[in-house]
Amino acid sequence: MVDLADPADRVVCNMEKTMIQLKGIRKSFYEGTANELEILHGLDLTVRQGEFVSIVGASGSGKTTLMNIIGLLDRPSQGNYLLDGVDVCAAKDQELSHIRNRKIGFVFQTYNLISRTSALKNVELPMLYAGISRAQRRERAKELLDMVEMTERMQHKPDELSGGQKQRVAIARAMANDPAILLADEPTGALDSVTGRKIMDLFHKLNREQGKTIVLITHATELAAETDRIITIKDGNITGEKAGGGIYAGV
């Protein structure tokens, strides 16, 4: 049963536990050629369990490359990465796929929903890959869509939904396998301010009431200011870190 508790019953996480630990991360493209280009230049980053962290930077700063490495969509050229205590740099591709499916939920600016199938089926898909039975994944998908207030639209295909509705479906899909981490890449970038506010409210609920560790990739300083900690990246280097507000006005 999916249950978002009352804010007074906020989940208490072990903030001393390290969820993401990057050390000396470098990423180059066209390695070994005359056109070799290093994008990340030896980054160190630690994110604790239950934190809501934002990574901010201009276009071309390296934040998307960093997100791809955190999300196990790409491998670093050099450095060490421990995800929930597991050395993922040493993992084989099949192992990475399994870890990614179980540990990380993704929310993208472009939603990445499958256009030819319903919202319900979109949410079920990660559970299918995880080997969950048809009845179980259908039940959980319905619960998750109810959590994001999409019950009445669960049989609609993405092209029948508004941008905000698509993003709520994407968040439900990201939660399908109850991941420890949510990675959100410019999740409000394609939305108007009112709809974007609703999406951010939902992230805050998931962080506060379910204890999800959230990493938000954004260029919007006003959204970053709502998170616990703000990491600034520029030209492939982390150039600053400061505390955010942590609590938004809607709580």
C-alpha positions as CSV (number, residue, x, y, z in Angstrom):
1,M,0.0,0.0,0.0
2,V,1.4,3.4,-1.0
3,D,0.9,5.9,1.8
4,L,2.0,9.4,2.1
5,A,2.0,10.1,5.8
6,D,1.0,13.3,7.5
7,P,3.8,15.9,7.4
8,A,4.0,15.6,11.2
9,D,5.0,12.0,10.8
10,R,8.0,12.8,8.6
11,V,10.3,9.8,8.0
12,V,13.4,10.1,10.0
13,C,16.4,8.9,7.9
14,N,19.9,8.1,8.9
15,M,21.5,11.2,7.6
16,E,24.9,9.8,8.7
17,K,24.6,7.1,6.1
18,T,26.3,7.9,2.7
19,M,24.1,7.1,-0.3
20,I,26.3,8.6,-3.1
21,Q,30.0,9.0,-2.8
22,L,32.1,10.2,-5.8
23,K,35.8,10.6,-5.5
24,G,38.1,12.0,-8.2
25,I,35.5,11.5,-11.0
26,R,36.8,12.3,-14.4
27,K,34.9,11.8,-17.6
28,S,36.4,12.1,-21.1
29,F,35.0,11.5,-24.5
30,Y,36.9,10.3,-27.6
31,E,39.5,8.9,-25.2
32,G,42.9,8.0,-26.8
33,T,42.3,10.2,-29.9
34,A,43.5,13.6,-30.9
35,N,40.0,14.9,-30.2
36,E,39.9,13.6,-26.6
37,L,37.8,16.0,-24.5
38,E,37.6,15.9,-20.7
39,I,34.2,17.1,-19.4
40,L,34.5,16.4,-15.6
41,H,37.9,17.1,-13.9
42,G,38.2,15.1,-10.8
43,L,34.9,15.7,-8.9
44,D,34.3,14.7,-5.3
45,L,30.6,14.6,-4.1
46,T,28.9,13.0,-1.1
47,V,25.1,12.8,-0.7
48,R,23.6,11.3,2.5
49,Q,20.5,9.2,2.8
50,G,17.4,11.3,2.9
51,E,19.0,14.5,1.6
52,F,17.4,16.7,-1.0
53,V,20.3,18.0,-3.0
54,S,20.4,20.3,-6.0
55,I,23.2,20.5,-8.6
56,V,23.1,23.8,-10.5
57,G,25.1,25.1,-13.4
58,A,24.8,26.7,-16.8
59,S,24.4,24.8,-20.0
60,G,27.7,23.1,-20.8
61,S,28.8,23.0,-17.2
62,G,28.9,19.3,-17.0
63,K,25.9,18.7,-14.8
64,T,24.1,16.4,-17.2
65,T,27.3,14.3,-17.6
66,L,27.5,14.1,-13.9
67,M,23.9,13.1,-13.6
68,N,24.5,10.3,-16.1
69,I,27.3,9.0,-14.0
70,I,25.4,9.2,-10.8
71,G,22.5,7.4,-12.5
72,L,24.7,4.7,-13.9
73,L,23.8,5.6,-17.4
74,D,27.5,6.2,-18.1
75,R,30.8,5.2,-16.5
76,P,33.5,7.6,-15.4
77,S,36.9,7.5,-17.1
78,Q,38.6,7.7,-13.8
79,G,37.7,7.8,-10.1
80,N,35.6,5.9,-7.6
81,Y,31.8,5.7,-7.1
82,L,30.1,4.0,-4.2
83,L,26.3,3.8,-4.4
84,D,24.8,2.8,-1.1
85,G,28.1,1.3,-0.2
86,V,28.5,-0.7,-3.5
87,D,31.5,-0.1,-5.8
88,V,29.6,0.4,-9.0
89,C,32.7,1.2,-11.0
90,A,33.7,-2.5,-10.7
91,A,30.2,-3.8,-11.7
92,K,29.6,-5.4,-15.1
93,D,27.0,-3.9,-17.4
94,Q,24.3,-6.4,-16.4
95,E,24.9,-5.7,-12.8
96,L,24.7,-2.0,-13.4
97,S,21.4,-2.4,-15.1
98,H,20.0,-4.4,-12.2
99,I,21.3,-1.8,-9.6
100,R,19.9,1.1,-11.7
101,N,16.4,-0.6,-12.0
102,R,16.3,-1.3,-8.2
103,K,18.0,1.7,-6.7
104,I,17.4,4.7,-8.9
105,G,14.2,6.4,-10.2
106,F,14.6,8.9,-13.1
107,V,12.5,11.9,-13.9
108,F,13.4,13.8,-17.0
109,Q,12.4,17.2,-18.5
110,T,11.0,15.4,-21.6
111,Y,9.1,12.8,-19.5
112,N,10.4,9.8,-21.6
113,L,7.0,8.1,-21.5
114,I,6.1,5.4,-24.1
115,S,3.6,7.2,-26.4
116,R,1.7,4.1,-27.6
117,T,0.6,2.9,-24.2
118,S,-1.4,4.1,-21.2
119,A,-0.2,5.9,-18.1
120,L,-0.8,2.7,-16.2
121,K,1.3,0.6,-18.4
122,N,4.1,3.2,-18.4
123,V,4.2,3.0,-14.6
124,E,4.2,-0.8,-14.7
125,L,7.2,-1.1,-17.0
126,P,10.0,-0.9,-14.5
127,M,8.3,-3.5,-12.4
128,L,8.1,-5.8,-15.5
129,Y,11.9,-5.5,-15.9
130,A,12.2,-6.3,-12.2
131,G,10.3,-9.6,-12.6
132,I,7.3,-8.5,-10.5
133,S,4.1,-10.4,-11.2
134,R,1.4,-8.9,-13.4
135,A,-1.1,-8.6,-10.6
136,Q,1.4,-7.0,-8.2
137,R,2.7,-4.5,-10.7
138,R,-0.9,-3.5,-11.7
139,E,-1.9,-3.0,-8.1
140,R,1.2,-0.9,-7.3
141,A,0.9,1.1,-10.4
142,K,-2.6,2.1,-9.5
143,E,-1.5,3.1,-6.0
144,L,1.3,5.2,-7.4
145,L,-1.0,7.0,-9.9
146,D,-3.4,7.6,-7.1
147,M,-0.5,9.1,-5.0
148,V,0.2,11.6,-7.8
149,E,-3.5,12.3,-8.4
150,M,-3.7,10.6,-11.8
151,T,-6.3,7.9,-11.0
152,E,-8.9,9.3,-13.4
153,R,-6.3,9.5,-16.3
154,M,-4.5,6.2,-15.8
155,Q,-5.9,4.7,-19.1
156,H,-4.9,7.7,-21.1
157,K,-1.9,7.7,-23.4
158,P,0.8,10.4,-23.0
159,D,-0.5,12.5,-26.0
160,E,-3.8,12.8,-24.2
161,L,-2.2,14.3,-21.1
162,S,-0.9,17.8,-20.3
163,G,2.7,18.4,-19.5
164,G,2.1,18.4,-15.8
165,Q,0.1,15.2,-16.0
166,K,2.9,13.5,-18.0
167,Q,5.4,14.6,-15.4
168,R,3.2,13.2,-12.6
169,V,3.0,9.9,-14.4
170,A,6.8,10.0,-14.8
171,I,7.2,10.5,-11.1
172,A,4.9,7.6,-10.4
173,R,7.0,5.5,-12.8
174,A,10.2,6.6,-11.1
175,M,8.8,5.3,-7.8
176,A,7.7,1.9,-9.2
177,N,10.4,-0.2,-7.7
178,D,10.6,1.9,-4.5
179,P,14.1,3.3,-5.3
180,A,16.4,4.7,-2.7
181,I,17.3,7.6,-4.9
182,L,15.3,9.9,-7.3
183,L,17.3,11.7,-10.0
184,A,15.4,14.6,-11.5
185,D,16.9,16.4,-14.5
186,E,15.2,19.8,-15.0
187,P,11.8,18.2,-14.1
188,T,9.9,21.5,-14.3
189,G,11.8,23.0,-17.3
190,A,9.0,22.3,-19.8
191,L,6.2,23.4,-17.5
192,D,4.5,26.7,-16.6
193,S,5.2,28.1,-13.2
194,V,2.0,26.9,-11.6
195,T,2.4,23.3,-12.8
196,G,6.1,23.4,-12.0
197,R,5.2,24.4,-8.4
198,K,2.9,21.3,-8.1
199,I,5.7,19.0,-9.3
200,M,8.2,20.5,-6.8
201,D,5.6,20.1,-4.0
202,L,5.4,16.4,-4.9
203,F,9.2,16.0,-4.7
204,H,9.1,17.6,-1.3
205,K,6.4,15.2,-0.2
206,L,8.4,12.2,-1.4
207,N,11.5,13.5,0.4
208,R,9.8,14.5,3.7
209,E,7.2,11.7,4.0
210,Q,8.9,8.7,2.4
211,G,12.5,9.7,3.1
212,K,13.6,9.5,-0.6
213,T,17.1,10.8,-1.4
214,I,16.6,13.3,-4.2
215,V,19.2,14.8,-6.5
216,L,17.7,17.7,-8.6
217,I,19.6,18.9,-11.6
218,T,18.5,22.4,-12.5
219,H,19.5,25.8,-13.7
220,A,16.7,27.5,-11.7
221,T,18.3,29.0,-8.6
222,E,14.8,29.6,-7.0
223,L,14.1,25.8,-7.1
224,A,17.6,25.0,-5.9
225,A,17.1,27.3,-2.9
226,E,14.3,24.9,-1.6
227,T,16.7,22.0,-1.3
228,D,18.9,21.0,1.7
229,R,22.2,21.6,-0.1
230,I,23.1,23.4,-3.3
231,I,26.1,22.2,-5.3
232,T,27.4,24.5,-8.1
233,I,29.2,23.0,-11.1
234,K,31.1,25.1,-13.7
235,D,33.4,24.0,-16.5
236,G,33.4,20.4,-15.2
237,N,34.4,21.4,-11.6
238,I,32.4,21.8,-8.4
239,T,33.0,25.4,-7.6
240,G,30.7,25.9,-4.6
241,E,28.5,24.3,-2.0
242,K,26.0,26.0,0.4
243,A,23.0,25.2,2.4
244,G,19.6,25.7,0.9
245,G,16.4,26.5,2.6
246,G,15.4,22.9,3.0
247,I,11.8,23.6,3.6
248,Y,9.5,25.3,1.0
249,A,6.6,27.6,1.7
250,G,4.0,25.1,1.0
251,V,4.9,22.7,3.8
